[in-house]
Amino acid sequence: MRGGRVSAAVAAVVALVVSSGCGAGPAGGGGKPAPEDDRPLALVYRGPAACEGCPEAAGALLAGDGFRVRYVGPRERVRFGPNVMTGVAVYVQPGGTNGQEVGTAWDLLGHEPGFSPELVRAYVRRGGHYLGLCMGGYLAGDPGFDLLPGDSGPYVRTPGATVADERDTLVDVVWRGRPQRMYFQDGPYFDVDGPAAEVLARYSDGRPAAVVAAYGAGRVAVSGPHPEAPAAWYRDYELPDESQTGTVLGRDLLHTLTGTPGGGTPGGGTPGSGTPGSGTPTL
């Protein structure tokens, strides 16, 4: 979750992602039809349960990793409905607005025309992929889609938390054994257990900060910190810029979710492996 400001830099990213991901025809209708786009499709929620700039930041992370991005929501060309998940490779629930309660975000989603939690649950259960970032991580638990083998909770309220309030800041995590700093704003930790869950990152107190877990035939990836945070977010709050590190960690999370090689962790390594030079990620 984070504030609702959108800088000029983020606006430029928004324009790029929207123009490349919405599949609009040539201006004026006089050019050749656009060639068929065979990139995997990422469907990103954009509506009142997400903050301004959060869907676009998530979309930019996915577009930079070879996905075709479309947005779903009450003001989008794509709306929730029975066939909304057709052909979707990854569904993304992004961050929410500062101070927005999880129950409030869930209620806002529930009031959107055509929305049903079962649309997402059934999609993942059949082999789909859910990516939840900050508020999207909270909503992977209860109240929410209830996709985790456990639940989510506010990290700032846990004993030993290194962040004690809801301000936008950096948080220290250990990602695959390596210390990292990530953009953070009142994100969750994940109380998960069992062989179906792989913890990629932990906060300084040991609580899981990023997790990939099985749900039916599909997978769920969640992160309390914001790996998708662009450089503009760091500038907005006068924080040291860790956006490049975040992008690498975000790609690691994404590739572990989808079971595809690529990405890697700062300092070397292949996503999903935990060790340098290993192969395709496995859950």
N, C-alpha and C positions, 0 to 999 in steps of 0.2 A: 504494500500500500504506500502511496505517496501523495504529495500535493497535486493540485490541478493546473499548475503552470506549464505552458508549452513554449519553449524558446524557439527562436528563429531556426536554429540548427535542427531541432526536433521536427519543426514544421517542414523543413526541406526533406528530411527522411520520410515524413508522412507522405509528401507529394510523390516521392520516388516510389515508395512501396505501393501506394494506391494506384499510380499510373501503370506500374508493372504487374499488379496482381489482380486487377478487376476485370481484365479481359475485354475492355472496351474496343470497339472497332476504330478504324482510321478516322481522323477528324474530317468532317465534310462528306464522308461516305464515298470518296472517289478513288481511294487507293486499293491495293490488292488486299484480300482478306488476310488476317494475321495467321501465320502458320500454327498448326496444332501444337499446344504446349504440353509436353509429356513430363514436365517436372512434377514431383509429388505435391499434393495440395495440402496446405495448412489452413485451417479454418480458425480464425481468431475472433473471440467475442469482443464486441465494441458496443457499449451501451451504459446505462446508469450504474451498473454494478462494477464498472471499471473507471479508473481515473483518466483524465485527459493526458494523452501521451503514452500511457501504459500499453494499450493495444498496438500502437504504432511501433514502439520500441521492441515489443515481442515480435511483431511482423518483420522488422528490419533484421533481427537476429536470424529468423528463419529464412528470409529472402537471401541473406548473405551466405546461407548454407545450402542454397540450391532449391528452396521450396517456392512454389507459386502460392501467393498469399491472398486469401479473401477474408472479408470481415462479415460477421453475422451479428445482427442486432436490430432494434426497432427502427432505425433510420438508414439501414443498409439495404443494398439490392438483394442480399441474401437474408432471409428471415428464418426463424425457427419453424420447423414443420416436419412431417413424417419422413421426407426424403433429404433432409438437410445434411445428413452425414454420408450420403452417397459419394463414393470416390475420395473421401477425406483420408489423408495419411496421418495427420496429427490434428487434434482439437486443442486449442489453447485458451485457458482461462487466465487472464492477466491480472495485474495488481489493481487494488481499489484505492479510493480517495482517503487521505489522512483523516483519522477519526471515525471512519465508517465502520460500524459494527458488522461482524460476520453475519449475524442474523438479518441485519438490514440489507446487506448485499444479496443474501439468499432470497429474501422477500422480493427485492427488486427484480431478480431473475425470474422468480416464480410468477410475477405479474406480466411478463412479456408475452404478447400474443404468440401462440403456438409452442411455447416452451414447456418441456416436461423433463424432469431429471432422468426419466427412463430413456429419453433420446440419447443422452450421453452414456449412461450406464450400459445400455444394450449395445451401443457402438463399441465401447471398450471390451465388453464381455465377449463380443464376436471376433476380437482380434485387433481392435483399434488402439490408438495411443492418445493419452491425455497428458498435457503439459500444464501444470499449475504453478504460477509464479506469485509469491507473496499471498495476496488475497485468494488467488487461484489455488494456492497450497492449502490455505484454511478450508476452502470450499471442497477440497477433495475428501474432507472428513465430515463431521456431523456438528452443526447443521451444514448440509451440502450434499454432494453426490455420493458420499459414503463409499469411496473407492479404495480406501487404504486398509491394510491389515492392522488397524489401530485407529488413531485419531491425530488431530493437530491441535496446537494450543499456542498462546502468545509467549514468545521467548522472553520478552522484557519482564514478565511476571514470575519467572522461575528463579529459585534461589541460585545465586552464583552467576546470574546473567551479567555480561559485561556492558550491556546497554540497558539503561534504566528508564527511558522515556520514549516518546513517539517521534522525536526529532529525526530528520533525515541525517544519516551519519554513515560511518564505515563500521563494519563488524569483522572481527577476526574469526576465521574458520580454519579447520584442517581438512583439506580436500585431497583425498587419496594419499594421505600421509604427509602432505606438504602444506605449510602455513600459507594462507592467502587472506587478503582483505577485500571485502565486497561491499557494494552499496546496500544499505539496509534502512528500512522504515517500518518498524513495528511488525516484522514478519513472524511467521510461526516456526515452532519446532515440531517434530513429528514423533509421536509415541507409537512406534511400530515394532513389531516382533515377528519372528518366524522366518523360515527359509525362503518365503516368497518376496522378502524385502532386502534390497541391497543399499546400504548407507554409503553414499559417495562423500559426504562432508558432515562434519560435526562442529558445533560451536565450542568455545573454549571450555565450557562446563561439561562437554561430552554428549550433550543432547544432539540428535540428528538434525542437520540443517538442510540437507538435500538427499532425497531418497528416490530410488526406482523400485517399483513393486509390481507384482503380477496381479491382475484382476481378470478372472476368467481366462480367455485365450489372449487377452490384450495386456497392456502395460500402462502404468501410471508413473509419471515423473513429477516431483514437486521440489520446490526450493523456497526457503524462507527469505534469504537475501535475493537481490535482483541481479542475476548475471547479465540480463539484457540491457542494463542501464547504460545509456549513451553518455558520451563525454559532457554533453550539455547539462545533464543532471548533476554531475559533480561540480561543474562551474556554478550552477544555480545556488548551491549551498556551500561554496568555497571549500570543497573537499579535495584531497589529492586524487588525481584522475587514475582510477583503476579500471577504466572501461575496456582496455585491451585484454587485461587479465580476465575480466568478466565475460567477454565474448568467447574466449577459449574455454572457460568453465561451462558457459552455456552450451557450447557445441558438444562438450563432453557429456553433459546431461542429456542433450537431445539425441546424440548417437547411441548412448547407453539405452535410452528409451526405445529407439527404433531398431536397435540391434544391427547397426551399420557401422563400418569402420570410418574413421576420420576424426577431426578435432584434435584432441590431445590436451594434456595439462601443461602449464608453464614449467619449463625445465625438462620437458621430454615426456614420453609415454603416449600410449594410445588409449582412447576412451574405452571404458569398460574393462580394462585389463588390470589397472592398479599398479602395473610395473612397466618400465620402459620397454618398448619394442615388441609388446605382445600383439596378438591379432584381434579379430573381430570381437566386440563386446558381447558378453553373455550375462544373463541374469542368474 
